[in-house]
Amino acid sequence: MDEVLGSLNSLKLEVERIRFPLGTQNNPARTCADLLLSRPTFPDGKYYIDPNQGSYKDAFKVFCNQTAGGEVCIYPDKRSRGAKLSAWSGETPGSWFSEFKTGNMLNYVDADGQPISSVQMTFMRLLSATARQRIMYRCHRSLAWGQRARSGKVLAPRGLRFLTSNDEEIGHNTGHDVTVIADGCAHHKGYDRTVLEFDTDNVDELPLVDIQFGDFGKPKQKFGFRVSPVCFHG
């Protein structure tokens, strides 16, 4: 009888652990949204999640944006965070960043800088309804998204294109829903910046994995860029 009672007590504790996760390595939540439901007073911060709900040993740490309703945010790794403003001499306009001599595909890691398994990424997408990510392009006489004429009209662009996680290309004329937060580079003069936000219900598109740069190589042209974390929401 003692053995049965002990088993029942252990089962009860396991159920309570799943129902009310703490977001710790030994007691991860399935997602940040689940953590918000069970622990609504927990603030924004870094917590462990386990989307596939297997062994807690493959749980990984993310930033939980609880203020936004429980977003799961993961980070570009050190080599993928961006590049400083440069003329990029020796590179060819129209090349992808992964083709640059010092470039690479964009890779993403957890809050501890550790790789996230493809299985966990798959489950995280399955549990998400939307995803969003921002790119900041810093420019000097270099177009990012469009070129603005004196009339204010945006002309045909020759700037950026993006490669998604599901191998689609996103550009100014590809029909994807991209929000232009700021487009100072459209004026094509002096130092400025363009900020683009990708907010989609096709969660397989994000994170972005490569960027194509088109408008550089002429005298005084320079560009740099910054890649933000990508955030998934259930």
N, C-alpha and C positions, 0 to 999 in steps of 0.2 A: 504493500500500500504506500509506504514511504517513497518507493521508487516511482510509482505512478504520480503521486502528488508532486514530486520533484520535477518530473517531465512536464506536467501541466503548468507548473510555475515557470519553468524555462520557456515554454511555448508562449505563455502570457507576456513574459518580459520581451520576447522577440517580436510579438505583435505590437506591443507598446513602442518598441524601438523603431519599427517601421512606420507606425502611425504618427509618432512625434519625434522625428529626427532632430539632431542637434547641429548638423552640418559639420561634424568633426570627422576625422579620418576613420574612426571606429564606428561612427554612427552618421553616415552621410545621408543627405536627402536625395531623392530621385532627380529633382530639378530645383532651381531657386524659387520657382513658383510654389512648389510643394512645401518648401521650407517656410515661405511666407504664410501659407495657409495654416501650418502647424505652429509656427512661432512668429506671430504677427508683430511682436515687439522687437524682433531682431533688426538691427540697423543694416544699411548698406555695408558691404564688406566682403572679405574673402572667406569662402566656405567650401567644404568638400561636397561633391555630388557624385552620384553613381547611376547614370541614366539606364544602364542595362540591368540594374538591381541584381547583379551576380554577387560575387564575393566583394566585400568592402575593400579588399586589397587592391583592386584596380580603380578605386575612387580617385578623383583628381580635384585639385583646388581651382576654383574660378572666382571671379568677382561677381557677386550677386547685387544687382541694382534693384533693391527692394522698393525704392521710391517709384520706379517705373513699372511696378507690378510683378517683379520677380524675373528680371532679365538675367540670362546666363551670358557672361562676357568672357571671351578668351582673347589672347594677346598675340600679335605678331612677334616672332622671335627676334633676337638682337639684330640679325642681318636683314630682317624684313621690315623694320620699323620705318625705314625711309632713307633718304640721302640728302646731303648738304647741297646748297646752291652751287652749281658748277657749270662750266661751258661744255663739258663732256667732249673734249677734243678727241678725235680718233674714233668716236662712235658714229653710227649711221642713223640719220633720222628715219623713223618708221620701224626701228628695231624694238623688240620686247626687252624689258629690263633683264630678263634671264639670259639674253644674248649679249649684254654688255660685258666688257672684260672683268669688271668688278661687281657684276650684277648676279642675281639669283632669282629663282622662283620664290614667291612669298609663302613662308611657312608659319604655322601658329602653334602656340604652346599654352600650357596651363599657367596659373598664377605663380607657380614655383619654377617656371621655365622648363618644365618637362614635357616631352611629346605626349599627345593625346592619341590613344589607339583609334584606329579606323572604326572598330566596333562601337566604341563609346560615342564617336562623332555621328555615326549612323543613327544610334538610338536618340541622341540629343536632337537631331533634326526631326526624327519621327515624333518627338514629344513637343515640337515647336510649331507654332502657326505662322510666325513672321521672323524675319531677321533683318538687321540693319548694320551698316558700316559706313564710315566716312573716309574720304581721301582729301588731303590738303596738298595742293600744288603751288609751290612758291616759284615766282617767275621774274625774269627781267627780259622784256620784249619777246616773250614766248607765250603762244596761245595754249590754253588748256582745253576748253570746251567749245567756245565759239568766238567769233571775232565781231566786235561791235563797230558798226559804221557810224559816221557822224550823225546820221538820222536816228540812231539808237537801235536800228534793226540788227539782229544777229545774222551774220553771213555764214556761208559754208565753212565748217571748221576743218582744221588739219592738225588737231591736237592729240588728245588722249583716246586710247581704247583700253578696255579692261577684259581680262580673261577670268571667267567664273570657275567655281569648283566643278561645275558640270560641263565644262569645255564650251561654253557659249562666249561670244564676244559682245561686249557692250560698248557702244559708241554714241556720238551725238545723234546719229541717224538710224539707229537700230531698233527704235521703238520701245526700248526699255524705259521704265519709270525711274528716272534719276532726278533728284531734287537739287537744284543749284542754290546752295546756301549763300554763296558769294562768288562773283566771277570778275574780279578786278583784272585778271590776265586778259580778258576780252578786249581791253583798250590797247593792248600791245605796245605799251610804253612804260618805261620806268619799272621800279620794283613793286610787285603786288602779289596777290594770292587768289586762288580759286578753291572753293570748298564744295565738294560734291557728296551727297548722301544717297546711298543705295538702301532702299527700304522695300522689302519684297515679301510676298506670301509664298514665293517659290524658294523655300529655304535651302534647296540644293544648290542655289547659285552662289551662296556665300559660305566661307569668306572668298574674297578675290585672291587669285593666285599669281597674276602677272599683270604688268602694265606696259602698254606700248606708247612711246613718245614720238611725236611727229614734228614738232616745231622747234628745232634747235640747229646749231651748226653754223649760223650766220654770225657776223661780227656783233659783239656785245650781247648776244643771246645767252641766257643762263636759265637753268631750272633746278629745282630740288623738290622733294615730296615727303609727305608724312602719312603713314598708314595707321589708322585707329584700330582699337579692338573691334571685334565683331560680336554683336549681342543677339542672342536668340530669345524669343518670348513664346510661351505656351499659350 
